[in-house]
Amino acid sequence: MAENQHRDRKAVFRIPLIALLAVVFLAVCMIPAAFADVPGLWVMYVVPVALAVFIVRTRTVASTRGLSVRTVFGHRELPWSALKGLAISDKAKVRAVLTDGSEIPLPSVRTRHLPVISLVSEGRMKDPTGLTDDFDADGADPGGTGGTDVGEDTAQD
């Protein structure tokens, strides 16, 4: 059973769902304008609905098979073998660089998530920070420092 858990390891990077609270607040604040005497202003509710869809749908999932990138209008599977590496922008955003040289943005993935991606990829993507150097390929901590909390904050990011 522990063997199956090791193979099914994954990390989900997404916008926290608490952001939907702000969308609901925006929708409530739009009530006086949307239902004023001008007909058709209720169409303004397209904005909060679009924001809610963006928050719920956009994510990046790193698993032992590769990266799964989901945007509002599409979905793309990137196996580890198709990746040359990861590129980091000046705003700490991460992009996947494919073997053909093209780049794909990874929604909700930042530089602080690179150690988690390195652990999930089982060493296929190297960790530039060096935080995972003490972990062997099986994910065990040979130093015995108990460093299992590396990816705790990524469940909702």
VMD Tcl script that builds the backbone (N, CA, C; Angstrom):
set m [mol new atoms 471]
animate dup $m
set s [atomselect $m all]
$s set {name element resname resid chain x y z} {
  {N N MET 1 A 0.827 -1.190 0.000}
  {CA C MET 1 A 0.000 0.000 0.000}
  {C C MET 1 A 0.869 1.250 0.000}
  {N N ALA 2 A 1.969 1.245 0.722}
  {CA C ALA 2 A 2.864 2.397 0.725}
  {C C ALA 2 A 3.466 2.614 -0.651}
  {N N GLU 3 A 3.645 1.522 -1.416}
  {CA C GLU 3 A 4.174 1.626 -2.768}
  {C C GLU 3 A 3.204 2.403 -3.661}
  {N N ASN 4 A 1.890 2.170 -3.530}
  {CA C ASN 4 A 0.894 2.885 -4.328}
  {C C ASN 4 A 0.835 4.357 -3.959}
  {N N GLN 5 A 0.969 4.677 -2.679}
  {CA C GLN 5 A 0.949 6.072 -2.263}
  {C C GLN 5 A 2.143 6.812 -2.829}
  {N N HIS 6 A 3.276 6.152 -2.905}
  {CA C HIS 6 A 4.474 6.778 -3.454}
  {C C HIS 6 A 4.280 7.077 -4.939}
  {N N ARG 7 A 3.649 6.179 -5.663}
  {CA C ARG 7 A 3.464 6.373 -7.100}
  {C C ARG 7 A 2.363 7.389 -7.408}
  {N N ASP 8 A 1.439 7.594 -6.513}
  {CA C ASP 8 A 0.325 8.511 -6.741}
  {C C ASP 8 A 0.578 9.895 -6.155}
  {N N ARG 9 A 1.819 10.214 -5.852}
  {CA C ARG 9 A 2.145 11.496 -5.244}
  {C C ARG 9 A 1.862 12.621 -6.246}
  {N N LYS 10 A 1.213 13.689 -5.767}
  {CA C LYS 10 A 0.949 14.831 -6.631}
  {C C LYS 10 A 0.835 16.091 -5.790}
  {N N ALA 11 A 1.019 17.220 -6.457}
  {CA C ALA 11 A 0.881 18.528 -5.812}
  {C C ALA 11 A -0.007 19.384 -6.697}
  {N N VAL 12 A -0.969 20.046 -6.091}
  {CA C VAL 12 A -1.914 20.891 -6.824}
  {C C VAL 12 A -1.623 22.345 -6.483}
  {N N PHE 13 A -1.398 23.144 -7.519}
  {CA C PHE 13 A -1.144 24.571 -7.359}
  {C C PHE 13 A -2.326 25.309 -7.963}
  {N N ARG 14 A -3.052 26.045 -7.125}
  {CA C ARG 14 A -4.254 26.738 -7.589}
  {C C ARG 14 A -4.481 27.995 -6.772}
  {N N ILE 15 A -5.395 28.815 -7.226}
  {CA C ILE 15 A -5.806 29.992 -6.476}
  {C C ILE 15 A -6.646 29.496 -5.299}
  {N N PRO 16 A -6.393 29.983 -4.087}
  {CA C PRO 16 A -7.191 29.527 -2.947}
  {C C PRO 16 A -8.684 29.796 -3.165}
  {N N LEU 17 A -9.502 28.833 -2.805}
  {CA C LEU 17 A -10.945 28.960 -3.029}
  {C C LEU 17 A -11.580 30.047 -2.170}
  {N N ILE 18 A -10.872 30.528 -1.164}
  {CA C ILE 18 A -11.399 31.627 -0.365}
  {C C ILE 18 A -11.546 32.887 -1.224}
  {N N ALA 19 A -10.879 32.930 -2.362}
  {CA C ALA 19 A -11.017 34.065 -3.280}
  {C C ALA 19 A -12.439 34.174 -3.824}
  {N N LEU 20 A -13.177 33.082 -3.780}
  {CA C LEU 20 A -14.580 33.137 -4.206}
  {C C LEU 20 A -15.401 34.048 -3.305}
  {N N LEU 21 A -14.961 34.227 -2.079}
  {CA C LEU 21 A -15.649 35.143 -1.171}
  {C C LEU 21 A -15.608 36.575 -1.711}
  {N N ALA 22 A -14.491 36.971 -2.275}
  {CA C ALA 22 A -14.383 38.303 -2.876}
  {C C ALA 22 A -15.287 38.427 -4.093}
  {N N VAL 23 A -15.439 37.350 -4.846}
  {CA C VAL 23 A -16.325 37.370 -6.013}
  {C C VAL 23 A -17.779 37.527 -5.567}
  {N N VAL 24 A -18.156 36.839 -4.512}
  {CA C VAL 24 A -19.518 36.973 -3.979}
  {C C VAL 24 A -19.742 38.396 -3.476}
  {N N PHE 25 A -18.740 38.958 -2.805}
  {CA C PHE 25 A -18.839 40.336 -2.332}
  {C C PHE 25 A -19.016 41.299 -3.511}
  {N N LEU 26 A -18.276 41.081 -4.592}
  {CA C LEU 26 A -18.423 41.915 -5.791}
  {C C LEU 26 A -19.823 41.798 -6.367}
  {N N ALA 27 A -20.364 40.592 -6.422}
  {CA C ALA 27 A -21.709 40.387 -6.950}
  {C C ALA 27 A -22.759 41.089 -6.091}
  {N N VAL 28 A -22.589 41.053 -4.776}
  {CA C VAL 28 A -23.541 41.730 -3.881}
  {C C VAL 28 A -23.455 43.246 -4.062}
  {N N CYS 29 A -22.240 43.757 -4.218}
  {CA C CYS 29 A -22.075 45.205 -4.410}
  {C C CYS 29 A -22.635 45.687 -5.741}
  {N N MET 30 A -22.770 44.789 -6.690}
  {CA C MET 30 A -23.301 45.169 -8.000}
  {C C MET 30 A -24.829 45.205 -8.042}
  {N N ILE 31 A -25.497 44.747 -7.006}
  {CA C ILE 31 A -26.962 44.667 -7.009}
  {C C ILE 31 A -27.626 46.011 -7.294}
  {N N PRO 32 A -27.246 47.116 -6.619}
  {CA C PRO 32 A -27.940 48.384 -6.911}
  {C C PRO 32 A -27.794 48.837 -8.363}
  {N N ALA 33 A -26.627 48.642 -8.954}
  {CA C ALA 33 A -26.432 49.070 -10.343}
  {C C ALA 33 A -27.090 48.112 -11.325}
  {N N ALA 34 A -27.017 46.818 -11.044}
  {CA C ALA 34 A -27.526 45.824 -11.978}
  {C C ALA 34 A -29.044 45.844 -12.089}
  {N N PHE 35 A -29.709 46.203 -11.017}
  {CA C PHE 35 A -31.175 46.200 -11.044}
  {C C PHE 35 A -31.744 47.613 -10.947}
  {N N ALA 36 A -31.016 48.570 -11.480}
  {CA C ALA 36 A -31.503 49.956 -11.531}
  {C C ALA 36 A -32.567 50.065 -12.626}
  {N N ASP 37 A -32.986 51.288 -12.890}
  {CA C ASP 37 A -34.053 51.507 -13.857}
  {C C ASP 37 A -33.608 51.315 -15.303}
  {N N VAL 38 A -32.330 51.173 -15.536}
  {CA C VAL 38 A -31.840 50.970 -16.898}
  {C C VAL 38 A -31.926 49.477 -17.227}
  {N N PRO 39 A -32.692 49.112 -18.235}
  {CA C PRO 39 A -32.826 47.688 -18.556}
  {C C PRO 39 A -31.520 47.132 -19.152}
  {N N GLY 40 A -31.260 45.883 -18.826}
  {CA C GLY 40 A -30.107 45.197 -19.386}
  {C C GLY 40 A -28.831 45.289 -18.575}
  {N N LEU 41 A -28.828 46.063 -17.486}
  {CA C LEU 41 A -27.606 46.166 -16.695}
  {C C LEU 41 A -27.302 44.899 -15.897}
  {N N TRP 42 A -28.252 43.991 -15.827}
  {CA C TRP 42 A -28.000 42.738 -15.126}
  {C C TRP 42 A -26.918 41.924 -15.842}
  {N N VAL 43 A -26.606 42.289 -17.074}
  {CA C VAL 43 A -25.544 41.617 -17.830}
  {C C VAL 43 A -24.183 41.814 -17.148}
  {N N MET 44 A -24.084 42.823 -16.268}
  {CA C MET 44 A -22.831 43.052 -15.542}
  {C C MET 44 A -22.415 41.826 -14.724}
  {N N TYR 45 A -23.362 40.967 -14.419}
  {CA C TYR 45 A -23.044 39.777 -13.626}
  {C C TYR 45 A -22.189 38.768 -14.395}
  {N N VAL 46 A -21.909 39.048 -15.654}
  {CA C VAL 46 A -20.985 38.203 -16.409}
  {C C VAL 46 A -19.589 38.276 -15.781}
  {N N VAL 47 A -19.214 39.447 -15.270}
  {CA C VAL 47 A -17.876 39.638 -14.689}
  {C C VAL 47 A -17.663 38.740 -13.465}
  {N N PRO 48 A -18.542 38.751 -12.451}
  {CA C PRO 48 A -18.300 37.853 -11.311}
  {C C PRO 48 A -18.362 36.373 -11.679}
  {N N VAL 49 A -19.228 36.024 -12.622}
  {CA C VAL 49 A -19.302 34.620 -13.041}
  {C C VAL 49 A -17.999 34.209 -13.724}
  {N N ALA 50 A -17.455 35.082 -14.576}
  {CA C ALA 50 A -16.187 34.786 -15.254}
  {C C ALA 50 A -15.045 34.673 -14.241}
  {N N LEU 51 A -15.033 35.542 -13.249}
  {CA C LEU 51 A -14.003 35.463 -12.211}
  {C C LEU 51 A -14.104 34.157 -11.423}
  {N N ALA 52 A -15.318 33.743 -11.109}
  {CA C ALA 52 A -15.516 32.495 -10.365}
  {C C ALA 52 A -15.043 31.295 -11.187}
  {N N VAL 53 A -15.350 31.289 -12.473}
  {CA C VAL 53 A -14.900 30.200 -13.342}
  {C C VAL 53 A -13.376 30.181 -13.408}
  {N N PHE 54 A -12.746 31.351 -13.504}
  {CA C PHE 54 A -11.292 31.440 -13.540}
  {C C PHE 54 A -10.675 30.878 -12.261}
  {N N ILE 55 A -11.231 31.226 -11.121}
  {CA C ILE 55 A -10.690 30.770 -9.837}
  {C C ILE 55 A -10.834 29.262 -9.683}
  {N N VAL 56 A -11.978 28.722 -10.054}
  {CA C VAL 56 A -12.239 27.297 -9.856}
  {C C VAL 56 A -11.473 26.437 -10.865}
  {N N ARG 57 A -11.338 26.903 -12.080}
  {CA C ARG 57 A -10.783 26.066 -13.147}
  {C C ARG 57 A -9.259 26.123 -13.276}
  {N N THR 58 A -8.631 27.269 -13.083}
  {CA C THR 58 A -7.209 27.451 -13.345}
  {C C THR 58 A -6.367 26.755 -12.277}
  {N N ARG 59 A -5.444 25.885 -12.735}
  {CA C ARG 59 A -4.564 25.172 -11.807}
  {C C ARG 59 A -3.452 24.470 -12.567}
  {N N THR 60 A -2.436 24.085 -11.818}
  {CA C THR 60 A -1.357 23.240 -12.320}
  {C C THR 60 A -1.217 22.075 -11.351}
  {N N VAL 61 A -1.175 20.868 -11.892}
  {CA C VAL 61 A -1.017 19.671 -11.074}
  {C C VAL 61 A 0.286 18.996 -11.482}
  {N N ALA 62 A 1.161 18.801 -10.517}
  {CA C ALA 62 A 2.405 18.077 -10.748}
  {C C ALA 62 A 2.236 16.680 -10.164}
  {N N SER 63 A 2.487 15.669 -10.973}
  {CA C SER 63 A 2.376 14.291 -10.516}
  {C C SER 63 A 3.613 13.533 -10.965}
  {N N THR 64 A 3.669 12.267 -10.641}
  {CA C THR 64 A 4.827 11.465 -11.043}
  {C C THR 64 A 4.860 11.255 -12.552}
  {N N ARG 65 A 3.731 11.451 -13.238}
  {CA C ARG 65 A 3.685 11.312 -14.696}
  {C C ARG 65 A 4.122 12.581 -15.415}
  {N N GLY 66 A 3.893 13.750 -14.814}
  {CA C GLY 66 A 4.238 15.015 -15.450}
  {C C GLY 66 A 3.407 16.152 -14.904}
  {N N LEU 67 A 3.331 17.206 -15.690}
  {CA C LEU 67 A 2.554 18.381 -15.306}
  {C C LEU 67 A 1.244 18.403 -16.072}
  {N N SER 68 A 0.194 18.799 -15.402}
  {CA C SER 68 A -1.109 18.974 -16.018}
  {C C SER 68 A -1.491 20.436 -15.832}
  {N N VAL 69 A -1.620 21.165 -16.927}
  {CA C VAL 69 A -1.912 22.592 -16.889}
  {C C VAL 69 A -3.353 22.799 -17.345}
  {N N ARG 70 A -4.146 23.420 -16.486}
  {CA C ARG 70 A -5.546 23.685 -16.828}
  {C C ARG 70 A -5.781 25.179 -16.760}
  {N N THR 71 A -6.307 25.723 -17.853}
  {CA C THR 71 A -6.692 27.127 -17.898}
  {C C THR 71 A -8.203 27.205 -18.076}
  {N N VAL 72 A -8.719 28.404 -18.219}
  {CA C VAL 72 A -10.166 28.568 -18.351}
  {C C VAL 72 A -10.682 27.850 -19.595}
  {N N PHE 73 A -9.940 27.932 -20.689}
  {CA C PHE 73 A -10.432 27.387 -21.949}
  {C C PHE 73 A -9.686 26.152 -22.441}
  {N N GLY 74 A -8.763 25.620 -21.675}
  {CA C GLY 74 A -8.022 24.473 -22.182}
  {C C GLY 74 A -7.361 23.658 -21.097}
  {N N HIS 75 A -6.793 22.540 -21.538}
  {CA C HIS 75 A -6.111 21.615 -20.652}
  {C C HIS 75 A -4.976 20.990 -21.437}
  {N N ARG 76 A -3.816 20.869 -20.800}
  {CA C ARG 76 A -2.660 20.293 -21.494}
  {C C ARG 76 A -1.875 19.418 -20.534}
  {N N GLU 77 A -1.551 18.212 -20.993}
  {CA C GLU 77 A -0.730 17.280 -20.236}
  {C C GLU 77 A 0.705 17.394 -20.748}
  {N N LEU 78 A 1.649 17.560 -19.826}
  {CA C LEU 78 A 3.061 17.661 -20.178}
  {C C LEU 78 A 3.826 16.563 -19.443}
  {N N PRO 79 A 4.162 15.463 -20.112}
  {CA C PRO 79 A 4.963 14.439 -19.440}
  {C C PRO 79 A 6.364 14.967 -19.164}
  {N N TRP 80 A 7.019 14.418 -18.153}
  {CA C TRP 80 A 8.350 14.894 -17.784}
  {C C TRP 80 A 9.330 14.759 -18.942}
  {N N SER 81 A 9.134 13.758 -19.790}
  {CA C SER 81 A 10.052 13.554 -20.917}
  {C C SER 81 A 9.938 14.659 -21.967}
  {N N ALA 82 A 8.807 15.366 -22.002}
  {CA C ALA 82 A 8.614 16.443 -22.974}
  {C C ALA 82 A 9.153 17.783 -22.481}
  {N N LEU 83 A 9.628 17.820 -21.239}
  {CA C LEU 83 A 10.115 19.071 -20.663}
  {C C LEU 83 A 11.633 19.142 -20.700}
  {N N LYS 84 A 12.124 20.290 -21.129}
  {CA C LYS 84 A 13.564 20.549 -21.077}
  {C C LYS 84 A 13.938 21.111 -19.713}
  {N N GLY 85 A 13.048 21.916 -19.139}
  {CA C GLY 85 A 13.291 22.518 -17.835}
  {C C GLY 85 A 12.205 23.529 -17.508}
  {N N LEU 86 A 12.487 24.365 -16.524}
  {CA C LEU 86 A 11.551 25.399 -16.091}
  {C C LEU 86 A 12.239 26.751 -16.202}
  {N N ALA 87 A 11.509 27.756 -16.668}
  {CA C ALA 87 A 12.034 29.116 -16.771}
  {C C ALA 87 A 11.318 29.977 -15.740}
  {N N ILE 88 A 12.063 30.888 -15.139}
  {CA C ILE 88 A 11.510 31.763 -14.105}
  {C C ILE 88 A 11.518 33.188 -14.621}
  {N N SER 89 A 10.375 33.869 -14.530}
  {CA C SER 89 A 10.286 35.265 -14.961}
  {C C SER 89 A 10.728 36.184 -13.830}
  {N N ASP 90 A 10.801 37.471 -14.138}
  {CA C ASP 90 A 11.228 38.428 -13.120}
  {C C ASP 90 A 10.186 38.640 -12.034}
  {N N LYS 91 A 8.967 38.196 -12.235}
  {CA C LYS 91 A 7.917 38.326 -11.225}
  {C C LYS 91 A 7.663 37.008 -10.505}
  {N N ALA 92 A 8.650 36.122 -10.496}
  {CA C ALA 92 A 8.605 34.831 -9.797}
  {C C ALA 92 A 7.575 33.877 -10.382}
  {N N LYS 93 A 7.153 34.107 -11.617}
  {CA C LYS 93 A 6.263 33.172 -12.284}
  {C C LYS 93 A 7.104 32.123 -12.991}
  {N N VAL 94 A 6.569 30.915 -13.077}
  {CA C VAL 94 A 7.306 29.794 -13.644}
  {C C VAL 94 A 6.647 29.371 -14.951}
  {N N ARG 95 A 7.489 29.081 -15.951}
  {CA C ARG 95 A 7.030 28.602 -17.249}
  {C C ARG 95 A 7.738 27.289 -17.546}
  {N N ALA 96 A 7.020 26.356 -18.149}
  {CA C ALA 96 A 7.611 25.082 -18.557}
  {C C ALA 96 A 8.225 25.263 -19.935}
  {N N VAL 97 A 9.476 24.854 -20.084}
  {CA C VAL 97 A 10.162 24.921 -21.366}
  {C C VAL 97 A 10.149 23.520 -21.967}
  {N N LEU 98 A 9.541 23.403 -23.155}
  {CA C LEU 98 A 9.448 22.112 -23.820}
  {C C LEU 98 A 10.726 21.816 -24.588}
  {N N THR 99 A 10.890 20.582 -25.021}
  {CA C THR 99 A 12.100 20.189 -25.742}
  {C C THR 99 A 12.241 20.911 -27.072}
  {N N ASP 100 A 11.128 21.408 -27.642}
  {CA C ASP 100 A 11.217 22.159 -28.897}
  {C C ASP 100 A 11.516 23.644 -28.673}
  {N N GLY 101 A 11.660 24.059 -27.426}
  {CA C GLY 101 A 12.012 25.436 -27.104}
  {C C GLY 101 A 10.832 26.331 -26.769}
  {N N SER 102 A 9.608 25.863 -26.993}
  {CA C SER 102 A 8.439 26.685 -26.660}
  {C C SER 102 A 8.223 26.681 -25.151}
  {N N GLU 103 A 7.550 27.717 -24.684}
  {CA C GLU 103 A 7.292 27.867 -23.247}
  {C C GLU 103 A 5.795 27.902 -22.980}
  {N N ILE 104 A 5.404 27.272 -21.882}
  {CA C ILE 104 A 3.998 27.234 -21.466}
  {C C ILE 104 A 3.925 27.766 -20.046}
  {N N PRO 105 A 3.117 28.814 -19.812}
  {CA C PRO 105 A 2.978 29.315 -18.437}
  {C C PRO 105 A 2.316 28.279 -17.534}
  {N N LEU 106 A 2.803 28.208 -16.301}
  {CA C LEU 106 A 2.230 27.306 -15.302}
  {C C LEU 106 A 1.423 28.140 -14.312}
  {N N PRO 107 A 0.086 28.129 -14.424}
  {CA C PRO 107 A -0.734 28.950 -13.540}
  {C C PRO 107 A -0.528 28.592 -12.073}
  {N N SER 108 A -0.430 29.610 -11.239}
  {CA C SER 108 A -0.336 29.497 -9.784}
  {C C SER 108 A 0.963 28.874 -9.285}
  {N N VAL 109 A 1.930 28.633 -10.140}
  {CA C VAL 109 A 3.218 28.091 -9.706}
  {C C VAL 109 A 4.202 29.247 -9.590}
  {N N ARG 110 A 4.851 29.335 -8.436}
  {CA C ARG 110 A 5.855 30.375 -8.187}
  {C C ARG 110 A 7.181 29.703 -7.842}
  {N N THR 111 A 8.207 30.498 -7.698}
  {CA C THR 111 A 9.530 29.943 -7.427}
  {C C THR 111 A 9.580 29.198 -6.095}
  {N N ARG 112 A 8.780 29.591 -5.132}
  {CA C ARG 112 A 8.786 28.903 -3.841}
  {C C ARG 112 A 8.249 27.474 -3.951}
  {N N HIS 113 A 7.590 27.137 -5.073}
  {CA C HIS 113 A 7.039 25.802 -5.271}
  {C C HIS 113 A 8.015 24.849 -5.959}
  {N N LEU 114 A 9.166 25.328 -6.385}
  {CA C LEU 114 A 10.113 24.482 -7.111}
  {C C LEU 114 A 10.606 23.280 -6.308}
  {N N PRO 115 A 10.868 23.391 -4.994}
  {CA C PRO 115 A 11.240 22.182 -4.247}
  {C C PRO 115 A 10.145 21.115 -4.249}
  {N N VAL 116 A 8.900 21.532 -4.223}
  {CA C VAL 116 A 7.793 20.576 -4.234}
  {C C VAL 116 A 7.723 19.879 -5.588}
  {N N ILE 117 A 7.899 20.636 -6.665}
  {CA C ILE 117 A 7.888 20.043 -8.002}
  {C C ILE 117 A 9.047 19.054 -8.137}
  {N N SER 118 A 10.194 19.394 -7.582}
  {CA C SER 118 A 11.344 18.493 -7.628}
  {C C SER 118 A 11.053 17.186 -6.893}
  {N N LEU 119 A 10.404 17.258 -5.749}
  {CA C LEU 119 A 10.064 16.046 -4.990}
  {C C LEU 119 A 9.038 15.193 -5.724}
  {N N VAL 120 A 8.021 15.831 -6.277}
  {CA C VAL 120 A 6.972 15.087 -6.968}
  {C C VAL 120 A 7.507 14.454 -8.249}
  {N N SER 121 A 8.413 15.157 -8.934}
  {CA C SER 121 A 8.958 14.631 -10.194}
  {C C SER 121 A 10.001 13.554 -9.968}
  {N N GLU 122 A 10.303 13.274 -8.719}
  {CA C GLU 122 A 11.275 12.250 -8.348}
  {C C GLU 122 A 12.647 12.540 -8.958}
  {N N GLY 123 A 13.035 13.802 -8.943}
  {CA C GLY 123 A 14.357 14.196 -9.392}
  {C C GLY 123 A 14.476 14.524 -10.872}
  {N N ARG 124 A 13.397 14.394 -11.641}
  {CA C ARG 124 A 13.469 14.726 -13.066}
  {C C ARG 124 A 13.658 16.226 -13.280}
  {N N MET 125 A 13.055 17.021 -12.402}
  {CA C MET 125 A 13.266 18.472 -12.401}
  {C C MET 125 A 14.119 18.789 -11.180}
  {N N LYS 126 A 15.275 19.324 -11.396}
  {CA C LYS 126 A 16.186 19.627 -10.293}
  {C C LYS 126 A 15.691 20.844 -9.523}
  {N N ASP 127 A 15.955 20.834 -8.224}
  {CA C ASP 127 A 15.579 21.939 -7.344}
  {C C ASP 127 A 16.724 22.946 -7.294}
  {N N PRO 128 A 16.530 24.158 -7.830}
  {CA C PRO 128 A 17.614 25.140 -7.820}
  {C C PRO 128 A 17.905 25.714 -6.433}
  {N N THR 129 A 16.974 25.554 -5.498}
  {CA C THR 129 A 17.181 26.106 -4.156}
  {C C THR 129 A 18.051 25.205 -3.294}
  {N N GLY 130 A 18.124 23.916 -3.624}
  {CA C GLY 130 A 18.915 22.982 -2.835}
  {C C GLY 130 A 18.213 22.469 -1.596}
  {N N LEU 131 A 16.953 22.797 -1.408}
  {CA C LEU 131 A 16.219 22.347 -0.218}
  {C C LEU 131 A 15.974 20.846 -0.210}
  {N N THR 132 A 15.912 20.240 -1.384}
  {CA C THR 132 A 15.602 18.812 -1.455}
  {C C THR 132 A 16.850 17.955 -1.612}
  {N N ASP 133 A 18.039 18.513 -1.426}
  {CA C ASP 133 A 19.269 17.739 -1.580}
  {C C ASP 133 A 19.383 16.622 -0.553}
  {N N ASP 134 A 18.772 16.775 0.618}
  {CA C ASP 134 A 18.843 15.762 1.672}
  {C C ASP 134 A 17.890 14.603 1.447}
  {N N PHE 135 A 16.972 14.731 0.484}
  {CA C PHE 135 A 16.002 13.683 0.220}
  {C C PHE 135 A 16.545 12.772 -0.863}
  {N N ASP 136 A 16.403 11.454 -0.669}
  {CA C ASP 136 A 16.829 10.545 -1.729}
  {C C ASP 136 A 15.703 10.373 -2.737}
  {N N ALA 137 A 15.874 9.542 -3.706}
  {CA C ALA 137 A 14.898 9.376 -4.784}
  {C C ALA 137 A 13.566 8.826 -4.296}
  {N N ASP 138 A 13.555 8.119 -3.166}
  {CA C ASP 138 A 12.307 7.549 -2.650}
  {C C ASP 138 A 11.523 8.533 -1.810}
  {N N GLY 139 A 12.044 9.721 -1.610}
  {CA C GLY 139 A 11.349 10.693 -0.804}
  {C C GLY 139 A 11.644 10.561 0.670}
  {N N ALA 140 A 12.489 9.631 1.044}
  {CA C ALA 140 A 12.838 9.467 2.453}
  {C C ALA 140 A 13.907 10.483 2.821}
  {N N ASP 141 A 13.916 10.889 4.069}
  {CA C ASP 141 A 14.870 11.879 4.552}
  {C C ASP 141 A 15.998 11.144 5.256}
  {N N PRO 142 A 17.149 10.929 4.575}
  {CA C PRO 142 A 18.208 10.153 5.203}
  {C C PRO 142 A 18.838 10.849 6.396}
  {N N GLY 143 A 18.740 12.170 6.460}
  {CA C GLY 143 A 19.325 12.886 7.587}
  {C C GLY 143 A 18.489 12.792 8.832}
  {N N GLY 144 A 17.251 12.349 8.709}
  {CA C GLY 144 A 16.385 12.203 9.860}
  {C C GLY 144 A 15.921 13.531 10.433}
  {N N THR 145 A 15.902 14.577 9.616}
  {CA C THR 145 A 15.494 15.883 10.123}
  {C C THR 145 A 13.984 16.039 10.146}
  {N N GLY 146 A 13.277 15.074 9.548}
  {CA C GLY 146 A 11.815 15.145 9.568}
  {C C GLY 146 A 11.298 16.254 8.686}
  {N N GLY 147 A 11.921 16.504 7.580}
  {CA C GLY 147 A 11.532 17.608 6.698}
  {C C GLY 147 A 10.373 17.267 5.807}
  {N N THR 148 A 9.273 16.791 6.361}
  {CA C THR 148 A 8.135 16.401 5.542}
  {C C THR 148 A 7.162 17.544 5.316}
  {N N ASP 149 A 7.417 18.716 5.876}
  {CA C ASP 149 A 6.474 19.818 5.744}
  {C C ASP 149 A 6.835 20.753 4.604}
  {N N VAL 150 A 7.642 20.320 3.653}
  {CA C VAL 150 A 8.083 21.186 2.561}
  {C C VAL 150 A 6.905 21.650 1.728}
  {N N GLY 151 A 5.929 20.800 1.459}
  {CA C GLY 151 A 4.849 21.166 0.549}
  {C C GLY 151 A 3.522 21.409 1.208}
  {N N GLU 152 A 3.473 21.689 2.499}
  {CA C GLU 152 A 2.182 21.848 3.159}
  {C C GLU 152 A 1.377 23.001 2.594}
  {N N ASP 153 A 2.008 24.101 2.228}
  {CA C ASP 153 A 1.249 25.273 1.790}
  {C C ASP 153 A 0.803 25.176 0.351}
  {N N THR 154 A 1.131 24.131 -0.380}
  {CA C THR 154 A 0.787 24.069 -1.791}
  {C C THR 154 A -0.587 23.485 -2.058}
  {N N ALA 155 A -1.263 22.982 -1.055}
  {CA C ALA 155 A -2.559 22.372 -1.301}
  {C C ALA 155 A -3.558 23.381 -1.813}
  {N N GLN 156 A -3.473 24.628 -1.432}
  {CA C GLN 156 A -4.416 25.639 -1.867}
  {C C GLN 156 A -3.794 26.741 -2.690}
  {N N ASP 157 A -2.526 26.706 -2.989}
  {CA C ASP 157 A -1.876 27.767 -3.779}
  {C C ASP 157 A -2.190 27.659 -5.231}
}
mol reanalyze $m
mol bondsrecalc $m
mol representation Tube
mol addrep $m
